[in-house]
Amino acid sequence: MTDSIKKIGIDLDNTIISYDDVFQLAANKFGLLDNNNCLSKESLRNQIRNQKNGEKKWQKLQGYVYGEGINEAVLFPGVYRFLWRCKERKIDVEIVSHKTEFGHFDSKKISLRDSATNFLINHGLLDNKNPLIKKVTYKNSKKEKIDYIKQNNYECFIDDLEEIIFSEELEGQKGILFSRDNLSVKNSNNVIAQSWEEISQSVLGNWSLDEVKNMANLISNNTEVESIEKLKGRGNSAIYKLHLSNANKSALKIYPEISYHDRLGSEFKSTKIFKELNINNVQRPISFDSSLGIATYEWIEGERISSYGIKELKAALSFLSILHQNSKAEQFKNFPMASDACPKGSDIEIQIKRRLLQFDELSTKYSDLEQFLKNDFKPLFKEIISWSQASWPSSSSYIVPIEKNELILSPSDFGFHNSLCSQNENLIFHDFEYFGWDDPVKLISDFSHNAAMNLTKEIEQLWFSEVSEIYGKHLLGRLSAAWPMYGLNWCLIILNEFKDEVWSRRCSSDDSKSNLRDEHLATQLAKSKNKLNALAANYKNKHYW
């Protein structure tokens, strides 16, 4: 789709603008919910519609959210970067929205169209100097909108509504349905994408080096980027080596843009604090642009760690010890929780169930995956959860979070896979995208289970023994009960590439993988099976310290 495309159309509400949190806040504000439980927009709508005069209440709520409440809304992750790339490639973008002038039952008569337009201006999409959007068109109804799309012959139209993308009147129109549900494509002209990253890959393809260079120059602090090269073999984020006009080098990181965790914020803020506190052996931050989801860091001349032993483990433990000693620093006081933090045992169980649900939706596409989950994983999952709950120490609760003073600062995805051996043979740690406060038991377990390292028994035992000196031997009871659950979680993490969104991200950061998916998935499934078998054999009598 990338070569010939010159003009695309995009819907506005729930496609560019995310109201996920706004509906919840507004419903609570107007007393439309019995409790403060977080609900999806669909569940919230159904709950309100089932009330007395529910349809009227729902329409009034919509009018408020799309008008006065729009200031609480946000852009979907990845939208801004997609539009910037379109601008770079001279692709005209027009927004087409079916939106009446005023909301239903709105006594204040706030213009929904003016509110939406002002939102786009405030978020830099309709900037007067260099707008990313060429035109915004509002229509009163879906029919008017469909007619307008048909008349304008967009080479691609993006919308969150099935009745638009799959409309019989737009049968020849190439369309992308933006939906977080697993739906099936109805004809060859349509694509279904669950994120703006997927949309970007579908419409624009891989980043060109010129594109990346131009973007890097936006945050190069008045030092021109003369040339760039892409680094291969990275997992989630795409990384480029920048050669600067002052003869220096730096690393540019293009982050995956997801809604549930601010990877750029976690990494840039944490490494900035490390620098302020003189915590060494970590990559130093230089500059960032949160709208584009990019940051630059100092370039480290070093080699990736291919083998590791006691020396490397001691370096990792030394870093954790220094980090722990600085955990009471003022700069960390309000730092967010780590990605997928688990301050209570039930959090681990919920994570596993959430991942399982995602794979269950995919299992119809992959029979081998379906059989593994059904015959192997789920029976052991049931067994281990029952055992872990029964084994949970009486000194803490499985369903109640540990006290705040028991949390630690965790690099989260920590290990030798995220380190480099510098020219003076010191280990330099990088990749703090998931950094934040967490239970030390999660860090200890994840390091042991991490599929990117495959620790020997000797190194694993030394890890358990030495890390207990940093965080305390009192953790043994909770670690013994939780470690098998984290192992189950890692069996599913290994299978992440079965998800189209994750595979697209992997290929974006390393395009050499694009044609090898079947082989890669078979390898990952075998790894997951092996890990599950090992877990089944030793989880009850695992030795820690």
C-alpha positions as CSV (number, residue, x, y, z in Angstrom):
1,M,0.0,0.0,0.0
2,T,3.0,2.3,0.5
3,D,4.3,3.1,-3.0
4,S,1.3,4.8,-4.7
5,I,-0.7,6.2,-1.8
6,K,-1.2,10.0,-1.8
7,K,-4.4,10.6,0.1
8,I,-6.0,8.9,3.1
9,G,-9.0,9.6,5.2
10,I,-9.4,9.0,8.9
11,D,-12.3,9.0,11.3
12,L,-11.9,11.1,14.5
13,D,-13.8,9.8,17.6
14,N,-12.4,6.5,19.0
15,T,-10.0,6.3,16.1
16,I,-7.7,9.3,16.6
17,I,-9.1,10.5,19.9
18,S,-9.3,8.0,22.8
19,Y,-12.2,8.6,25.2
20,D,-11.6,5.4,27.2
21,D,-11.0,7.1,30.6
22,V,-13.3,10.1,29.9
23,F,-16.5,8.1,29.8
24,Q,-15.6,6.5,33.1
25,L,-14.8,9.8,34.8
26,A,-18.0,11.5,33.4
27,A,-20.3,8.6,34.4
28,N,-18.9,8.7,38.0
29,K,-19.2,12.5,38.0
30,F,-22.9,12.4,37.2
31,G,-23.7,9.4,39.5
32,L,-24.5,7.0,36.7
33,L,-22.6,4.1,38.2
34,D,-23.1,2.2,41.4
35,N,-19.4,1.8,42.0
36,N,-16.0,3.1,40.7
37,N,-15.1,-0.1,38.9
38,C,-13.2,0.5,35.6
39,L,-15.4,-0.6,32.7
40,S,-14.9,-0.6,29.0
41,K,-16.9,1.9,27.0
42,E,-19.2,-0.9,25.7
43,S,-19.9,-2.3,29.2
44,L,-20.4,1.2,30.6
45,R,-22.9,2.0,27.8
46,N,-24.8,-1.2,28.4
47,Q,-25.0,-0.6,32.1
48,I,-26.4,2.9,31.7
49,R,-28.8,1.9,28.9
50,N,-30.4,-0.7,31.2
51,Q,-31.2,2.0,33.8
52,K,-34.5,3.9,33.8
53,N,-34.4,6.5,31.0
54,G,-31.1,4.9,30.2
55,E,-31.0,5.8,26.5
56,K,-31.5,9.5,27.3
57,K,-28.8,9.3,30.1
58,W,-26.4,7.7,27.6
59,Q,-27.0,10.4,24.9
60,K,-26.5,13.2,27.5
61,L,-23.3,11.6,28.6
62,Q,-22.0,11.3,25.0
63,G,-22.8,15.0,24.5
64,Y,-20.8,16.0,27.6
65,V,-17.8,13.7,26.7
66,Y,-17.5,14.9,23.1
67,G,-18.0,18.5,24.1
68,E,-17.1,19.9,27.5
69,G,-15.3,16.7,28.6
70,I,-13.1,16.4,25.5
71,N,-10.2,18.1,27.3
72,E,-9.8,14.9,29.4
73,A,-9.4,12.8,26.2
74,V,-6.0,11.8,24.7
75,L,-4.6,10.8,21.3
76,F,-4.4,7.1,20.8
77,P,-0.7,6.0,21.2
78,G,1.0,6.1,17.8
79,V,-1.4,8.5,16.1
80,Y,0.9,11.5,16.1
81,R,3.9,9.5,14.8
82,F,1.8,8.0,12.0
83,L,0.6,11.5,10.9
84,W,4.2,12.8,11.1
85,R,5.3,10.0,8.8
86,C,2.5,10.8,6.4
87,K,3.6,14.4,6.3
88,E,7.2,13.3,5.6
89,R,6.0,11.2,2.7
90,K,3.8,14.0,1.3
91,I,0.6,12.0,1.9
92,D,-2.5,14.2,2.4
93,V,-4.6,13.3,5.4
94,E,-8.2,14.3,5.9
95,I,-10.3,13.7,8.9
96,V,-13.9,12.8,8.1
97,S,-16.2,12.6,11.2
98,H,-20.0,12.1,11.6
99,K,-20.6,14.6,14.3
100,T,-23.6,16.9,14.8
101,E,-23.0,20.5,15.8
102,F,-24.5,20.1,19.3
103,G,-24.9,17.2,21.6
104,H,-28.3,15.7,22.5
105,F,-30.0,17.4,25.5
106,D,-27.1,19.9,25.9
107,S,-28.6,23.0,27.5
108,K,-25.2,24.8,27.3
109,K,-25.1,24.4,23.5
110,I,-21.4,23.6,23.3
111,S,-20.3,23.0,19.7
112,L,-19.0,19.5,19.4
113,R,-17.3,20.3,16.2
114,D,-15.5,23.4,17.6
115,S,-14.5,21.3,20.6
116,A,-13.0,18.6,18.4
117,T,-11.2,21.1,16.2
118,N,-9.7,22.8,19.2
119,F,-8.6,19.5,20.6
120,L,-6.7,18.8,17.3
121,I,-5.1,22.2,17.5
122,N,-4.1,21.8,21.1
123,H,-2.4,18.5,20.3
124,G,-0.4,19.8,17.5
125,L,-2.3,18.1,14.6
126,L,-3.7,21.4,13.2
127,D,-0.8,23.7,13.9
128,N,-1.0,26.8,11.7
129,K,2.6,26.6,10.7
130,N,3.0,23.0,9.8
131,P,-0.3,21.0,10.2
132,L,-0.2,17.3,10.0
133,I,-3.8,17.1,8.9
134,K,-4.8,18.9,5.6
135,K,-8.5,19.1,6.2
136,V,-11.3,18.3,8.7
137,T,-14.8,17.6,7.4
138,Y,-17.8,17.0,9.7
139,K,-21.0,15.2,8.5
140,N,-24.3,14.9,10.3
141,S,-24.9,11.2,9.8
142,K,-23.1,8.0,8.9
143,K,-24.9,8.0,5.5
144,E,-23.5,11.4,4.7
145,K,-20.1,10.3,5.8
146,I,-20.2,7.2,3.6
147,D,-21.3,9.2,0.6
148,Y,-18.5,11.7,1.2
149,I,-15.9,8.9,1.5
150,K,-17.2,7.4,-1.8
151,Q,-17.0,10.7,-3.6
152,N,-13.4,11.5,-2.5
153,N,-11.8,8.2,-3.6
154,Y,-9.3,7.9,-0.7
155,E,-6.7,5.3,-1.3
156,C,-7.3,4.2,2.2
157,F,-9.8,5.0,4.9
158,I,-9.3,4.2,8.6
159,D,-12.3,3.9,11.0
160,D,-13.3,2.1,14.2
161,L,-16.8,1.3,13.0
162,E,-17.5,-1.9,11.1
163,E,-20.6,-0.3,9.5
164,I,-18.3,2.2,7.8
165,I,-15.4,0.0,6.7
166,F,-17.6,-3.0,5.7
167,S,-20.3,-0.8,4.1
168,E,-21.6,-2.3,0.8
169,E,-21.4,1.2,-0.6
170,L,-17.7,1.3,0.0
171,E,-17.0,-2.2,-1.3
172,G,-14.2,-1.1,-3.6
173,Q,-12.6,1.2,-1.0
174,K,-9.5,0.0,0.7
175,G,-10.1,0.3,4.5
176,I,-8.6,-0.4,7.8
177,L,-10.8,-1.2,10.8
178,F,-9.2,0.0,14.0
179,S,-10.5,-2.5,16.5
180,R,-9.0,-4.1,19.6
181,D,-11.3,-7.1,19.1
182,N,-10.2,-10.2,17.2
183,L,-12.4,-9.9,14.1
184,S,-12.2,-11.5,10.7
185,V,-11.6,-9.6,7.5
186,K,-14.6,-9.6,5.2
187,N,-12.9,-8.9,1.9
188,S,-9.5,-8.5,0.4
189,N,-9.7,-4.6,0.4
190,N,-9.9,-4.5,4.2
191,V,-7.4,-4.9,7.0
192,I,-8.1,-5.1,10.7
193,A,-5.5,-3.5,13.0
194,Q,-5.5,-3.4,16.8
195,S,-3.0,-0.5,17.2
196,W,-1.7,2.5,15.3
197,E,1.6,0.7,15.1
198,E,-0.1,-2.0,13.0
199,I,-1.8,0.7,10.9
200,S,1.5,2.4,10.3
201,Q,3.1,-0.8,9.2
202,S,0.2,-1.6,6.9
203,V,0.0,1.8,5.3
204,L,3.6,3.1,5.4
205,G,5.7,0.0,5.9
206,N,9.2,0.0,7.5
207,W,11.0,3.2,8.3
208,S,13.3,4.6,5.6
209,L,16.7,5.8,6.8
210,D,15.9,9.3,5.5
211,E,12.7,9.4,7.6
212,V,14.6,8.3,10.7
213,K,17.4,10.8,10.0
214,N,14.9,13.7,9.7
215,M,13.2,12.7,12.9
216,A,16.5,12.4,14.8
217,N,17.4,15.9,13.7
218,L,14.4,17.2,15.5
219,I,16.0,16.2,18.9
220,S,19.7,16.5,18.1
221,N,20.2,19.6,20.1
222,N,21.5,21.7,17.2
223,T,24.0,19.0,16.2
224,E,23.2,17.7,12.7
225,V,22.9,14.0,12.1
226,E,25.1,13.2,9.2
227,S,24.4,9.5,8.8
228,I,22.6,6.6,10.5
229,E,22.6,2.9,10.6
230,K,20.0,0.5,12.0
231,L,21.0,-2.1,14.6
232,K,19.6,-5.6,14.1
233,G,18.5,-8.2,16.6
234,R,16.6,-5.8,18.9
235,G,13.3,-7.0,20.5
236,N,10.6,-4.3,20.8
237,S,12.2,-0.9,20.1
238,A,14.0,-0.1,16.9
239,I,17.5,1.3,17.6
240,Y,19.7,3.3,15.3
241,K,23.3,4.5,15.6
242,L,23.6,8.2,14.8
243,H,26.8,9.7,13.5
244,L,26.8,13.5,14.4
245,S,28.4,16.5,12.8
246,N,30.6,17.1,15.9
247,A,32.1,13.6,15.4
248,N,30.2,12.1,18.3
249,K,27.8,9.2,18.2
250,S,24.5,8.5,19.9
251,A,21.8,5.9,20.0
252,L,18.2,6.7,18.8
253,K,15.4,4.6,20.1
254,I,12.0,4.4,18.5
255,Y,9.6,3.1,21.2
256,P,6.6,0.9,20.7
257,E,3.6,3.2,21.4
258,I,1.2,1.3,23.7
259,S,-1.5,2.5,26.0
260,Y,-0.8,0.5,29.2
261,H,2.7,1.6,29.9
262,D,4.9,4.7,29.1
263,R,8.1,3.0,28.0
264,L,9.9,6.1,27.0
265,G,8.9,7.9,30.2
266,S,10.1,5.0,32.4
267,E,13.4,4.7,30.7
268,F,14.3,8.4,30.1
269,K,13.2,9.5,33.6
270,S,15.0,6.6,35.4
271,T,18.3,7.1,33.5
272,K,18.1,10.8,34.1
273,I,17.8,10.2,37.9
274,F,20.7,7.6,37.7
275,K,22.8,10.4,36.2
276,E,21.8,12.8,39.0
277,L,22.6,10.3,41.7
278,N,25.9,9.3,40.0
279,I,24.7,5.7,39.6
280,N,27.2,4.4,37.0
281,N,27.4,1.6,34.5
282,V,24.1,2.6,32.8
283,Q,23.4,4.3,29.5
284,R,23.0,8.1,29.8
285,P,20.0,10.0,28.4
286,I,20.4,12.9,26.0
287,S,17.1,14.1,24.5
288,F,13.5,12.9,23.8
289,D,10.3,13.8,22.0
290,S,7.2,12.2,23.7
291,S,4.9,13.0,20.9
292,L,7.0,11.0,18.4
293,G,7.9,8.4,21.0
294,I,11.7,8.7,20.5
295,A,14.8,9.4,22.6
296,T,18.5,9.5,22.2
297,Y,21.1,8.1,24.6
298,E,24.9,8.1,24.7
299,W,26.5,5.6,22.4
300,I,28.3,2.7,24.2
301,E,31.3,1.2,22.5
302,G,30.9,-2.4,23.6
303,E,29.9,-6.0,22.7
304,R,26.7,-7.8,23.6
305,I,27.1,-10.4,26.3
306,S,27.1,-13.8,24.7
307,S,28.4,-15.8,27.7
308,Y,28.3,-15.0,31.4
309,G,29.5,-16.4,34.6
310,I,30.3,-15.3,38.2
311,K,32.0,-12.0,37.2
312,E,29.0,-10.9,35.2
313,L,26.6,-11.9,37.9
314,K,28.5,-10.0,40.5
315,A,28.3,-6.9,38.2
316,A,24.5,-7.3,38.0
317,L,24.2,-7.7,41.8
318,S,26.4,-4.7,42.4
319,F,24.1,-2.5,40.3
320,L,21.0,-3.7,42.1
321,S,22.6,-3.2,45.4
322,I,23.6,0.4,44.6
323,L,20.1,1.0,43.1
324,H,18.5,-0.3,46.3
325,Q,20.7,1.9,48.5
326,N,19.4,4.9,46.5
327,S,15.8,3.9,46.6
328,K,14.9,6.5,49.3
329,A,16.2,9.4,47.1
330,E,13.7,12.2,46.7
331,Q,13.8,11.8,42.9
332,F,12.2,8.3,43.1
333,K,9.5,9.3,45.6
334,N,6.7,9.6,43.1
335,F,8.1,7.3,40.4
336,P,5.4,5.1,38.9
337,M,5.0,1.3,39.4
338,A,6.9,-1.0,37.1
339,S,5.2,-2.3,34.1
340,D,3.1,-5.4,35.0
341,A,4.0,-4.9,38.7
342,C,2.7,-7.6,41.1
343,P,2.4,-6.2,44.6
344,K,0.2,-9.2,45.6
345,G,0.0,-12.8,44.6
346,S,-3.4,-12.5,42.9
347,D,-1.8,-10.0,40.4
348,I,0.4,-12.8,39.0
349,E,-2.7,-15.0,38.6
350,I,-4.6,-12.2,36.8
351,Q,-1.7,-11.6,34.5
352,I,-1.5,-15.2,33.5
353,K,-5.3,-15.3,32.9
354,R,-5.1,-12.2,30.8
355,R,-2.4,-13.6,28.6
356,L,-4.3,-16.9,28.3
357,L,-7.4,-15.1,27.1
358,Q,-5.4,-13.4,24.4
359,F,-3.9,-16.7,23.2
360,D,-7.3,-18.4,23.4
361,E,-8.6,-15.9,20.9
362,L,-5.6,-16.8,18.6
363,S,-5.8,-20.6,19.0
364,T,-8.3,-21.1,16.1
365,K,-5.5,-19.9,13.8
366,Y,-2.8,-22.1,15.3
367,S,-3.9,-25.7,16.1
368,D,-0.5,-26.6,17.7
369,L,-0.8,-23.7,20.1
370,E,-4.4,-24.7,20.9
371,Q,-3.4,-28.2,21.8
372,F,-0.5,-27.1,23.9
373,L,-2.6,-24.7,25.9
374,K,-5.5,-27.1,26.3
375,N,-3.6,-30.4,27.1
376,D,-0.4,-29.1,28.8
377,F,-0.5,-25.6,30.0
378,K,-4.0,-25.2,31.5
379,P,-3.9,-28.4,33.6
380,L,-0.6,-27.4,35.1
381,F,-1.8,-23.8,35.6
382,K,-4.7,-25.0,37.6
383,E,-2.4,-27.3,39.7
384,I,0.2,-24.6,40.4
385,I,-2.3,-21.9,41.3
386,S,-3.9,-24.2,43.8
387,W,-0.5,-25.1,45.2
388,S,0.8,-21.5,45.4
389,Q,-2.4,-20.3,47.1
390,A,-2.1,-23.0,49.7
391,S,1.7,-22.4,50.1
392,W,1.4,-18.6,50.5
393,P,3.0,-17.6,53.8
394,S,0.6,-16.7,56.6
395,S,2.7,-13.5,57.3
396,S,1.3,-11.9,54.1
397,S,-1.9,-12.1,52.1
398,Y,-2.3,-13.6,48.6
399,I,-5.0,-11.0,47.8
400,V,-3.6,-7.9,49.7
401,P,-0.7,-5.9,48.3
402,I,2.5,-5.8,50.3
403,E,3.3,-2.6,52.2
404,K,4.7,0.3,50.3
405,N,7.9,0.2,52.3
406,E,8.4,-3.4,51.1
407,L,8.5,-2.4,47.4
408,I,11.8,-2.0,45.6
409,L,13.0,-0.1,42.5
410,S,13.0,-2.7,39.8
411,P,14.6,-2.6,36.4
412,S,12.0,-5.3,35.6
413,D,13.3,-6.8,32.4
414,F,16.8,-7.1,33.9
415,G,19.6,-9.3,32.8
416,F,22.6,-9.8,30.7
417,H,20.5,-9.6,27.5
418,N,20.1,-5.9,28.3
419,S,23.8,-5.1,29.0
420,L,27.0,-4.5,27.0
421,C,30.6,-5.2,27.8
422,S,32.4,-1.9,27.4
423,Q,35.9,-1.5,26.1
424,N,37.3,-1.4,29.6
425,E,35.4,-4.7,30.3
426,N,32.8,-3.1,32.6
427,L,29.1,-4.2,32.2
428,I,26.9,-1.3,31.1
429,F,23.1,-1.8,31.7
430,H,20.5,-0.4,29.4
431,D,16.8,-0.8,28.5
432,F,14.8,0.5,31.5
433,E,11.5,0.7,29.6
434,Y,9.7,-1.2,32.4
435,F,11.4,0.4,35.4
436,G,9.5,1.2,38.5
437,W,8.4,0.1,41.9
438,D,7.6,-3.6,42.4
439,D,7.8,-6.6,44.7
440,P,11.4,-7.8,45.0
441,V,10.0,-11.4,44.6
442,K,9.0,-10.6,41.0
443,L,12.5,-9.3,40.1
444,I,14.1,-12.3,41.7
445,S,11.8,-14.7,39.9
446,D,11.9,-13.0,36.5
447,F,15.7,-13.0,36.5
448,S,15.7,-16.7,37.1
449,H,13.0,-17.5,34.5
450,N,14.0,-15.0,31.8
451,A,14.0,-16.8,28.4
452,A,16.7,-14.5,27.0
453,M,19.3,-15.7,29.4
454,N,18.8,-19.5,30.2
455,L,20.9,-19.5,33.4
456,T,23.0,-22.5,34.4
457,K,22.0,-24.1,37.7
458,E,25.2,-22.8,39.3
459,I,24.6,-19.2,38.3
460,E,20.9,-19.5,39.2
461,Q,21.8,-20.7,42.7
462,L,24.4,-18.0,43.2
463,W,21.8,-15.5,42.0
464,F,19.3,-16.6,44.6
465,S,21.9,-16.7,47.4
466,E,23.4,-13.3,46.7
467,V,20.3,-11.4,45.9
468,S,18.8,-12.5,49.2
469,E,21.6,-10.5,50.9
470,I,20.3,-7.3,49.1
471,Y,16.6,-7.7,49.6
472,G,16.4,-10.0,52.7
473,K,16.1,-13.7,53.4
474,H,12.6,-13.1,54.9
475,L,11.3,-13.2,51.3
476,L,11.8,-17.0,51.1
477,G,8.2,-18.0,51.9
478,R,6.7,-15.7,49.3
479,L,9.3,-16.5,46.7
480,S,8.8,-20.3,47.1
481,A,5.0,-19.8,46.5
482,A,5.3,-17.2,43.7
483,W,8.2,-18.6,41.7
484,P,6.2,-21.3,39.9
485,M,3.5,-18.8,38.9
486,Y,6.1,-16.5,37.4
487,G,7.4,-19.5,35.5
488,L,3.9,-20.1,34.0
489,N,3.8,-16.4,33.0
490,W,7.2,-16.8,31.2
491,C,5.9,-19.8,29.3
492,L,3.3,-17.5,27.8
493,I,5.7,-14.5,27.3
494,I,7.8,-16.8,25.1
495,L,4.7,-17.2,22.9
496,N,4.1,-13.5,22.4
497,E,5.1,-13.6,18.7
498,F,1.9,-15.5,17.9
499,K,0.2,-12.1,18.4
500,D,0.2,-10.1,15.1
501,E,0.8,-6.8,16.9
502,V,3.9,-8.2,18.6
503,W,5.2,-9.9,15.5
504,S,4.8,-6.6,13.5
505,R,6.8,-4.8,16.2
506,R,9.6,-7.4,16.0
507,C,9.8,-7.1,12.3
508,S,9.8,-3.4,12.4
509,S,12.8,-3.5,14.7
510,D,14.5,-6.3,12.7
511,D,13.1,-6.7,9.1
512,S,15.2,-9.8,8.5
513,K,12.6,-11.8,10.4
514,S,9.7,-10.9,8.1
515,N,9.7,-14.1,6.1
516,L,10.6,-16.5,8.9
517,R,7.5,-16.4,11.1
518,D,6.4,-20.1,10.8
519,E,9.9,-21.3,11.8
520,H,10.1,-18.8,14.6
521,L,6.7,-19.7,16.0
522,A,7.6,-23.4,16.0
523,T,10.8,-22.6,17.8
524,Q,9.1,-20.5,20.5
525,L,6.4,-23.1,21.0
526,A,9.1,-25.8,21.6
527,K,10.8,-23.5,24.1
528,S,7.6,-22.9,26.0
529,K,6.9,-26.6,26.1
530,N,10.4,-27.3,27.5
531,K,10.0,-24.6,30.1
532,L,6.6,-26.0,31.2
533,N,8.0,-29.5,31.5
534,A,10.9,-28.3,33.6
535,L,8.6,-26.3,35.8
536,A,6.2,-29.3,36.3
537,A,9.2,-31.4,37.4
538,N,10.7,-29.2,40.1
539,Y,8.3,-26.4,41.3
540,K,7.5,-28.2,44.6
541,N,11.0,-28.8,45.7
542,K,12.9,-25.9,44.2
543,H,15.9,-24.7,46.4
544,Y,16.5,-21.0,46.8
545,W,18.6,-20.4,49.9
